[in-house]
Amino acid sequence: MTAATPPNGDYAHWHDVPTRWNDNDSYGHVNNVIHYAAMDTAINTWLITEAGLDIHRGPAVGMCVESRCTYKAEATFPEVIRVGLRVGRLGRSSVRWELGLHRSSDGVLIAEGDFTHVFCDRVTRRPVPIEGPMRAAMERLVIS
């Protein structure tokens, strides 16, 4: 099964994730857990580099409360997976990231997924508002 690559305008940010030799499973394709790792890597790299998230000392941490992935086509090593990222919903303390994973070799959509993070106080683990530069950065990823 295959699906065409959506126009680049469908995602506000792109992140390339190279596959590794050990990402292939015994069936000869990239194992499903790698899709989740690629999504998590794209989100957290963006949060650190673009939104200023300090993963070691910042007052808030993003806790994944829900994730989903729908598989559309296979990928195999040595493929680079292009991950498109956008914000589907930005709430007071939560954000739902929407992602499209594409084979870089031919642009075929291999998976679509979403992650919902609730931002919580590092110590109490209670939800805190997404504010300031982080909220402004997330707002730039909202695609209507």
N, CA and C of each residue as an Amber inpcrd file, in Angstrom:
protein
   432
   0.8330000  -1.1820000   0.0000000   0.0000000   0.0000000   0.0000000
   0.8750000   1.2420000   0.0000000   0.4640000   2.2520000  -0.7030000
   1.2290000   3.4950000  -0.7740000   0.2840000   4.6770000  -0.6980000
   0.8410000   5.7830000  -0.3360000   0.0850000   7.0370000  -0.3020000
   1.0190000   8.1440000  -0.7620000   0.4650000   9.0970000  -1.4730000
   1.2850000  10.1860000  -2.0020000   1.6870000  11.1530000  -0.8920000
   2.8260000  11.7830000  -1.0790000   3.3040000  12.7970000  -0.1470000
   2.4020000  14.0180000  -0.2130000   1.9600000  14.5050000   0.9530000
   1.1780000  15.7490000   0.9200000   2.0870000  16.9210000   0.5730000
   1.5120000  18.0140000   0.0950000   2.3350000  19.1920000  -0.1660000
   3.0580000  19.6280000   1.1110000   4.2510000  20.2000000   0.9670000
   5.0170000  20.6450000   2.1340000   4.2400000  21.6000000   3.0210000
   3.2590000  22.2890000   2.4780000   2.4520000  23.2020000   3.2610000
   1.5710000  22.5140000   4.2920000   1.4550000  21.1840000   4.2130000
   0.6490000  20.4530000   5.1920000   1.3390000  20.3690000   6.5480000
   2.6370000  20.6210000   6.5810000   3.4000000  20.5830000   7.8300000
   4.2420000  21.8460000   7.9320000   4.3790000  22.3440000   9.1550000
   5.1110000  23.5870000   9.3720000   6.6020000  23.3630000   9.5740000
   7.0040000  22.1370000   9.8870000   8.4110000  21.8370000  10.1810000
   8.7190000  20.4300000   9.6940000   9.9400000  20.2400000   9.2120000
  10.3890000  18.9210000   8.7430000  11.6660000  18.5340000   9.4630000
  11.7760000  17.2630000   9.8060000  12.9560000  16.7350000  10.5000000
  13.3070000  15.3910000   9.8720000  14.5610000  15.2060000   9.4840000
  15.0090000  13.9460000   8.8910000  15.5660000  13.0210000   9.9670000
  15.1140000  11.7620000   9.9350000  15.5860000  10.7460000  10.8740000
  16.1200000   9.5690000  10.0580000  17.4510000   9.3730000  10.0380000
  17.9950000   8.2290000   9.2910000  17.6950000   6.9270000  10.0270000
  17.3600000   5.9050000   9.2650000  17.2010000   4.5860000   9.8850000
  18.5780000   3.9720000  10.1120000  18.6110000   2.9890000  10.9930000
  19.8510000   2.2840000  11.3020000  19.7070000   0.8180000  10.9190000
  20.8060000   0.1310000  10.7710000  20.8180000  -1.2750000  10.4030000
  19.9000000  -2.0920000  11.3110000  19.9670000  -1.8590000  12.6130000
  19.1820000  -2.6680000  13.5480000  17.7130000  -2.2250000  13.6450000
  17.2870000  -1.2480000  12.8530000  15.8760000  -0.8470000  12.8460000
  15.0090000  -1.8400000  12.0680000  15.6030000  -2.6040000  11.1470000
  14.8540000  -3.6220000  10.4200000  14.5370000  -4.7830000  11.3460000
  13.3430000  -5.3380000  11.2060000  12.9890000  -6.4940000  12.0130000
  13.1040000  -7.7700000  11.1780000  12.6940000  -8.8850000  11.7340000
  12.8530000 -10.1680000  11.0440000  12.0030000 -10.2680000   9.7840000
  11.0430000  -9.3590000   9.6140000  10.2270000  -9.3450000   8.3990000
  10.8510000  -8.5070000   7.2880000  11.9980000  -7.8840000   7.5840000
  12.7250000  -7.1420000   6.5650000  12.3140000  -5.6920000   6.3950000
  11.5300000  -5.1540000   7.3290000  11.1780000  -3.7390000   7.2480000
  11.3990000  -3.0750000   8.6060000  11.3770000  -1.7450000   8.5830000
  11.5720000  -0.9810000   9.8150000  10.4450000  -1.3380000  10.7870000
  10.8280000  -1.7420000  11.9910000   9.8700000  -2.1660000  13.0060000
   9.0020000  -1.0080000  13.4650000   7.7790000  -1.3090000  13.8760000
   6.8100000  -0.2790000  14.2510000   7.2960000   0.6450000  15.3680000
   8.1020000   0.1580000  16.2720000   8.5770000   1.0080000  17.3730000
   9.4510000   2.1600000  16.8600000  10.0890000   1.9740000  15.7210000
  10.9490000   3.0060000  15.1450000  10.1210000   4.2040000  14.6870000
   8.9130000   3.9710000  14.2260000   8.0370000   5.0800000  13.8200000
   7.7590000   5.9920000  15.0140000   7.4660000   5.3890000  16.1660000
   7.2280000   6.1820000  17.3740000   8.4980000   6.9290000  17.7910000
   9.6390000   6.2690000  17.6980000  10.9030000   6.9160000  18.0590000
  11.1870000   8.1030000  17.1330000  10.8910000   7.9650000  15.8460000
  11.1050000   9.0590000  14.8970000  10.2000000  10.2430000  15.2390000
   8.9490000   9.9700000  15.5820000   8.0350000  11.0500000  15.9480000
   8.5080000  11.7410000  17.2210000   8.8680000  10.9630000  18.2250000
   9.3310000  11.5090000  19.4970000  10.6020000  12.3310000  19.3050000
  11.5030000  11.8520000  18.4570000  12.7430000  12.5730000  18.1680000
  12.4550000  13.9020000  17.4780000  11.5730000  13.8980000  16.4880000
  11.2450000  15.1340000  15.7710000  10.6240000  16.1650000  16.7170000
   9.6860000  15.7290000  17.5420000   9.0180000  16.6450000  18.4750000
  10.0150000  17.2250000  19.4660000  10.7790000  16.3650000  20.1190000
  11.6660000  16.8390000  21.1800000  12.8500000  17.6290000  20.6480000
  13.3590000  17.2870000  19.4730000  14.4060000  18.1060000  18.8600000
  13.8690000  19.5000000  18.5900000  12.6460000  19.5730000  18.0570000
  12.0350000  20.8750000  17.7960000  11.8320000  21.6460000  19.0980000
  11.3020000  20.9900000  20.1330000  11.0740000  21.6700000  21.4090000
  12.3670000  22.2620000  21.9680000  13.4550000  21.5230000  21.8680000
  14.7330000  21.9810000  22.4140000  15.3250000  23.1060000  21.5620000
  15.3620000  22.9060000  20.2410000  16.0620000  23.8560000  19.3710000
  15.2230000  25.0690000  18.9920000  13.9090000  24.9250000  18.9100000
  13.0600000  26.0190000  18.4290000  12.2150000  26.6650000  19.5160000
  11.8410000  25.9060000  20.5450000  10.9350000  26.4400000  21.5670000
  11.6360000  26.6830000  22.9010000  12.9240000  26.3550000  22.9810000
  13.6930000  26.6560000  24.1870000  13.4620000  25.7410000  25.3690000
  12.9460000  24.5350000  25.1410000  12.7310000  23.6060000  26.2510000
  14.0780000  23.1750000  26.8340000  14.2390000  23.3660000  28.1350000
  15.4390000  22.9060000  28.8500000  15.0840000  21.5790000  29.5080000
  15.5010000  20.4830000  28.8790000  15.1020000  19.1650000  29.3630000
  15.7790000  18.7710000  30.6690000  16.8490000  19.4750000  31.0420000
  17.5830000  19.1030000  32.2540000  17.2230000  19.9570000  33.4680000
  16.9680000  21.2630000  33.2460000  16.7590000  22.1650000  34.3840000
  15.5060000  23.0290000  34.2800000  14.7600000  22.9120000  33.2130000
  13.5800000  23.7490000  33.0440000  12.5040000  23.4450000  34.0730000
  11.6420000  24.4130000  34.3640000  10.6120000  24.2100000  35.3790000
   9.4890000  23.2690000  34.9460000   9.3210000  23.0810000  33.6320000
   8.2350000  22.2300000  33.1300000   8.7850000  21.1120000  32.2600000
   8.0530000  20.0000000  32.2630000   8.3800000  18.8580000  31.4120000
   7.1200000  18.4660000  30.6430000   7.3060000  17.9990000  29.4190000
   6.1840000  17.5360000  28.6160000   5.9860000  16.0480000  28.8340000
   4.8240000  15.6790000  29.3470000   4.5080000  14.2780000  29.6160000
   3.5700000  13.7690000  28.5200000   3.9600000  12.6880000  27.8570000
   3.1060000  12.1030000  26.8240000   1.9330000  11.3930000  27.5070000
   0.7110000  11.8140000  27.1770000  -0.4730000  11.1940000  27.7640000
  -1.2480000  10.3590000  26.7440000  -0.9110000  10.5350000  25.4660000
  -1.5750000   9.7490000  24.4290000  -0.7200000   9.7760000  23.1770000
  -0.6770000   8.6600000  22.4740000   0.0130000   8.6110000  21.1820000
  -0.7000000   7.6150000  20.2800000  -0.5320000   7.8240000  18.9880000
  -1.1990000   6.9790000  17.9980000  -0.3480000   6.9680000  16.7370000
  -0.3900000   5.8460000  16.0370000   0.3020000   5.7500000  14.7540000
  -0.4990000   4.8420000  13.8360000  -0.7220000   5.3090000  12.6180000
  -1.3800000   4.5180000  11.5910000  -0.3580000   4.2630000  10.4970000
  -0.1230000   2.9940000  10.2110000   0.9070000   2.5970000   9.2540000
   0.3140000   2.5210000   7.8580000   1.0280000   3.1130000   6.8950000
   0.5340000   3.2140000   5.5230000   1.3750000   2.4220000   4.5240000
   2.6870000   2.3570000   4.7460000   3.5960000   1.6860000   3.8140000
   4.8740000   1.3150000   4.5670000   5.6680000   0.4580000   3.9650000
   6.9040000   0.0080000   4.5990000   8.0710000   0.9440000   4.3170000
   9.0420000   0.8580000   5.1850000  10.3520000   1.4770000   4.9780000
  11.3820000   0.4340000   5.3870000  12.5680000   0.5210000   4.8080000
  13.6510000  -0.3940000   5.1540000  14.9480000   0.3940000   5.2670000
  15.8920000  -0.1470000   6.0290000  17.2320000   0.4230000   6.0840000
  17.8580000   0.2550000   4.7150000  18.5700000   1.2080000   4.1940000
  19.0060000   2.4980000   4.7290000  18.1600000   3.6500000   4.2300000
  17.0120000   3.8260000   4.7830000  16.0970000   4.9050000   4.3930000
  16.2110000   6.0590000   5.3810000  16.0450000   7.2690000   4.8790000
  15.8790000   8.4270000   5.7480000  14.3840000   8.6980000   5.8120000
  13.8700000   8.8260000   7.0320000  12.4570000   9.1180000   7.2170000
  12.3040000  10.6250000   7.4280000  11.5200000  11.2480000   6.5430000
  11.2270000  12.6850000   6.6700000   9.9520000  12.8160000   7.4940000
  10.0850000  13.4880000   8.6320000   8.9640000  13.6330000   9.5530000
   8.4250000  15.0530000   9.4590000   7.1820000  15.1810000   9.0130000
   6.4990000  16.4670000   8.9970000   5.8130000  16.6690000  10.3370000
   5.9220000  17.8840000  10.8670000   5.3970000  18.1860000  12.1980000
   4.5190000  19.4340000  12.1430000   3.3880000  19.3540000  12.8290000
   2.5090000  20.5110000  13.0040000   1.7840000  20.3620000  14.3360000
   1.1770000  21.4530000  14.7840000   0.3550000  21.4290000  15.9890000
  -1.0960000  21.3260000  15.5540000  -1.7760000  20.2840000  16.0030000
  -3.1920000  20.0970000  15.6890000  -4.1010000  20.8090000  16.6680000
  -3.6600000  20.8740000  17.9230000  -4.4470000  21.5640000  18.9500000
  -3.4990000  22.0730000  20.0220000  -3.6560000  23.3350000  20.3710000
  -2.8580000  23.9320000  21.4330000  -3.8060000  24.3920000  22.5260000
  -3.7520000  23.7010000  23.6640000  -4.6010000  24.0400000  24.8050000
  -3.8370000  24.8660000  25.8230000  -4.4090000  25.0050000  27.0090000
  -3.7770000  25.7890000  28.0750000  -2.4800000  25.1370000  28.5430000
  -2.5160000  23.8260000  28.7930000  -1.3240000  23.1180000  29.2720000
  -0.9630000  21.9240000  28.3980000  -1.7030000  21.7210000  27.3140000
  -1.4540000  20.5570000  26.4660000  -1.3070000  20.9570000  25.0040000
  -0.6560000  20.0680000  24.2700000  -0.4920000  20.2540000  22.8350000
  -0.6150000  18.8910000  22.1650000  -1.3670000  18.8530000  21.0600000
  -1.4340000  17.6280000  20.2480000  -0.6220000  17.8600000  18.9790000
   0.4640000  17.1120000  18.8830000   1.3300000  17.1670000  17.7120000
   0.7730000  16.2130000  16.6620000   0.7850000  16.6220000  15.4050000
   0.3870000  15.7570000  14.2980000   1.6040000  15.5820000  13.3960000
   1.8310000  14.3330000  12.9830000   3.0450000  14.0200000  12.2430000
   2.7520000  13.1480000  11.0310000   3.5260000  13.3610000   9.9780000
   3.4920000  12.5040000   8.8020000   4.9000000  12.0220000   8.5240000
   5.0690000  10.7070000   8.4080000   6.3840000  10.1150000   8.1490000
   6.4410000   9.6690000   6.6960000   7.4680000  10.1380000   5.9890000
   7.6020000   9.8690000   4.5590000   8.9620000   9.2530000   4.2570000
   8.9830000   8.3210000   3.3000000  10.2800000   7.8290000   2.8050000
  10.9140000   8.9590000   2.0190000  12.1710000   9.2660000   2.3190000
  12.8310000  10.3500000   1.5930000  13.1370000   9.9630000   0.1530000
  13.3030000   8.6740000  -0.1040000  13.6910000   8.2300000  -1.4440000
  12.6130000   8.4940000  -2.4920000  11.3400000   8.3940000  -2.1030000
  10.2660000   8.5790000  -3.0830000   9.1010000   9.4180000  -2.5590000
   9.1910000   9.8920000  -1.3190000   8.1530000  10.7500000  -0.7580000
   6.8950000  10.0460000  -0.2960000   6.8640000   8.7160000  -0.3840000
   5.6590000   7.9720000   0.0010000   5.3960000   8.1180000   1.5000000
   4.1490000   8.3660000   1.8370000   3.7160000   8.4370000   3.2340000
   3.7520000   7.0370000   3.8280000   4.5580000   6.8410000   4.8680000
   4.6380000   5.5150000   5.4910000   3.8350000   5.4230000   6.7810000
   3.5760000   6.5520000   7.4270000   2.7830000   6.5230000   8.6590000
   2.3100000   7.9300000   8.9970000   1.1890000   7.9900000   9.7000000
   0.6850000   9.2330000  10.2710000   0.4550000   8.9800000  11.7530000
   0.7390000   9.9900000  12.5520000   0.5530000   9.7990000  13.9800000
   0.3060000  11.0910000  14.7010000   0.0210000  10.9390000  15.9870000
  -0.0860000  12.1070000  16.8420000   0.3720000  11.7590000  18.2480000
   0.8540000  12.7610000  18.9310000   1.3020000  12.6860000  20.3250000
   0.6020000  13.8130000  21.0590000   0.1290000  13.5710000  22.2480000
  -0.3800000  14.6430000  23.0920000   0.5130000  14.7540000  24.3130000
   1.0600000  15.9330000  24.4920000   1.8720000  16.2430000  25.6710000
   1.0720000  17.1500000  26.5980000   1.1360000  16.8740000  27.8860000
   0.6630000  17.8030000  28.9040000   1.9160000  18.3170000  29.5940000
   2.0520000  19.6380000  29.6500000   3.2150000  20.2170000  30.3120000
   2.9290000  20.3240000  31.8070000   3.8590000  19.7800000  32.5890000
   3.6980000  19.6630000  34.0320000   4.8940000  20.2540000  34.7520000
   4.6500000  20.7080000  35.9790000   5.7230000  21.1590000  36.8520000
   6.6920000  19.9930000  37.0590000   7.9810000  20.2540000  36.9280000
   9.0030000  19.2140000  37.0340000   8.9240000  18.4720000  38.3700000
   8.6070000  19.1740000  39.4510000   8.6080000  18.5690000  40.7950000
   7.2580000  17.9600000  41.1520000   6.1880000  18.7470000  41.0140000
   4.8730000  18.2820000  41.4710000   4.1660000  17.3910000  40.4570000
   4.5840000  17.4760000  39.1900000   3.9560000  16.7500000  38.0840000
   2.5090000  17.1650000  37.8520000   2.1400000  18.3650000  38.2800000
   0.8180000  18.9340000  38.0450000   0.8810000  19.8080000  36.7870000
  -0.2080000  19.8330000  35.9920000  -0.2100000  20.6390000  34.7620000
   0.0750000  22.1130000  35.0280000   0.8340000  22.6990000  34.0890000
   1.1410000  24.1310000  34.1280000   0.8380000  24.7270000  32.7600000
   0.5150000  26.0070000  32.7110000   0.2190000  26.6420000  31.4210000
   1.4530000  26.6740000  30.5050000   1.1920000  26.5370000  29.2130000
   2.2230000  26.7510000  28.2000000   2.1940000  28.2500000  27.9040000
   3.3020000  28.9350000  28.2040000   3.3180000  30.3910000  28.0920000
   4.5760000  30.8880000  27.3930000   4.5950000  32.1750000  27.1420000
   5.7850000  32.8720000  26.6690000   6.3270000  32.3600000  25.3490000
   7.6600000  32.3180000  25.2440000   8.2990000  31.9240000  23.9830000
   7.9170000  30.5130000  23.5240000   7.6910000  29.5880000  24.4590000
   7.3090000  28.2360000  24.0490000   5.9420000  28.2450000  23.3800000
   4.9950000  28.9570000  23.9450000   3.6650000  29.0320000  23.3470000
   3.7430000  29.7190000  21.9820000   4.4890000  30.7980000  21.8990000
   4.6410000  31.5210000  20.6230000   5.2440000  30.5980000  19.5590000
   6.2330000  29.8040000  19.9430000   6.8400000  28.8770000  18.9820000
   5.8290000  27.8270000  18.5370000   5.0520000  27.2870000  19.4700000
   4.0390000  26.2900000  19.1110000   2.9720000  26.8800000  18.2090000
   2.6010000  28.1140000  18.4560000   1.5940000  28.7760000  17.6170000
   2.0410000  28.8510000  16.1580000   3.3520000  28.9470000  15.9400000
   3.8760000  28.9890000  14.5560000   3.7090000  27.6600000  13.8440000
   3.4760000  26.5740000  14.5840000   3.3000000  25.2560000  13.9700000
   1.8350000  24.8980000  13.7190000   0.9310000  25.7780000  14.0850000
  -0.4890000  25.5180000  13.8620000  -0.7830000  25.7230000  12.3770000
  -1.3360000  24.6940000  11.7490000  -1.7350000  24.7650000  10.3300000
  -3.2590000  24.7020000  10.2950000  -3.8890000  25.7080000   9.6850000
  -5.3550000  25.6800000   9.6370000  -5.8510000  25.0720000   8.3660000
